[in-house]
Structure formats: structure tokens, C-alpha cells
Amino acid sequence: MQEGVNISAVAEWKNFGTPDEVREFPKGRLELIRVGGATIGRGVFEPGWRWATSVQPIAKTHSCEAPHFQFHVSGILHVVMDDGTAFDLKPGDVSLLPSGHDAWTVGDEPAVVIDFQGMIDYAKHL
């Protein structure tokens, strides 16, 4: 066994069909599952969703401060970093987004992402 790696001796599996927690916000929701000591999120962002109008009132920060490591399942997300860098994320893309960005759904299809980092406190009402 590789030093520093903690692999459970017990298999675990979960399904987003029965998440451990669901957080809803205007035009979207976050479904969380906890497995293997990690929290994984599935974000579903409906057409018309934008971080600045849907989640910013909850987060109360200038831009999204949650870092994300995501696999993009469906739909298109347009991302604008605080430094002005802008790009579209499409199905099959894997993205690493540091703190400091806005994003919104492009088109008529929901954008769905699986996020392996950054969703523990996302859209959490404190």
C-alpha cells in the first residue's frame, strides 16, 4: 500500500438518485453524497441560472469563492473569472476553477456538473 493513501477495507457506493442532502436555490439545486470520506456534488443549473443572481445572495461574496474540480455531464456553462478570462464548459469537459468567478447556463438545456471539490459549503444557508 502506498504511504499516505487511506483506502477503506469496505466498499462504499452511493447514487445521486438518493442524495444525502439537497440544497435548492433559484433555477438550480445541489445534490450532495458523502462517500469514502469525501463530499461529491451534482449541480443542476436550469436555463436562466446565473451564480450572481441565484447563489450570490446566499454566499454574500462578490464572486464565487468556492474552488471547483468538475466533470461536465450536460449543457453549457459560461464562466467568467474575476481577471476577465471567459470560456464555455461543455459535456465531457473537466474543469479546475479557482476562487473568483461567475458562471451561467447557456441555452435551453440544464447544465449538469459533478464536482469533486468545493461543494461542501456551496449555497449553504448559514
N, C-alpha and C positions, 0 to 999 in steps of 0.2 A: 504494500500500500504506500502511495506517495505521501511523503511527510507534509503535514499541514492540511491534508484533504480529509474531511469528515464525511464519510459515506455511511449512511444508515444501513444496518443489517436487515431492516424491514422495508419491503417495497411499499410505496405510497402512490396513490393516484387520486386525482380529483377531476371534476368535469365542470366546465363553466355553465352547464345546464342547471346545476345546483350550487351556485357560488356561496362562499362563507359570508359574504357581505355585498350589498348593492348600495351604491351612492348615486342618487339621481340629481340632475341639475338641468336647467333649461336646454332642451334639444339634445340631451345626451344622458349617458349613465356610465358608471364604472362598476364592473363586477370583479370582486376580489376572491382569489382562492389562496389558501395557505398550504404549502406542501414542501416537505424537506427543509423546513426552517425558513423558507422564502415566501414572500408575498408576490403573487403574479396578478396583474390586472388586465382585464379585457375592457378597453374603452370603445364605446359605440357612440359615434358622433353623427347625429342626423343632419340632413341638408339644412343649411341655415345656422348650424352651430359655429360659434367662434369663442375661443378662450376668453377674449377681452370682454365679451358680453354675457357669457354663460358661467364661467368659473371665476373670473377676476373679482366679482362681488363677494364670493366666498373666501378666496385667497387673500384679498385686500393687499395685493402687491402690484407693482407697475406692470410686470410681465410674469409669465410662468417661471417660477423658481425651481420647479421640480426637474431634475435631470431625468432623461428617458433613454432607455435602451429597448427599442421596439422592433417587432416584426409587423409589417403592414399586410393585413389579410384582404381587405377590400376597400373600395372607394379611394378618394384622393384627398390628402391633407396638404394645404398650402401652409408653409412655415416661413415666418419672418423672424430672424434673430435680431436681438437688440442692436447689433452692429450694422443692420441693414441687409445682410445676406438673406436671400429668399430662394425657395425651391419648393417643388412639389414632391410628395411622397406617395408612391403608388403600390398596388398589390405586388407582393414579392420583395419589396424593399426592406432592408434592415437599416435602422437609423439610430444614431447616438446623438442626442440633443443635450447640450449642457444647459444650465440655468440661463434664463434670459431670452424668452421667445414668446411669440404669439402664434396661433395657428387657427385655421378654419377649414371647414369642409367645402370642397369644390364640387359642383354638380348636384345631380338629383339622387345620388346613391349614398347611403350612410358610409362613413369611413370607420373601419374597424381595425383596431390595433391590439396586439398582445405586448404588454410592457413588462419587462423583467426587472426594471429598476424605476424608482420614482413614484410609485403609485400608493405607497403606504399612507401618506397624508393628503393625497390629491383629492380636491373637492370635499375635504372633511370639514364639517361644521364643528367649530371648537366652542 
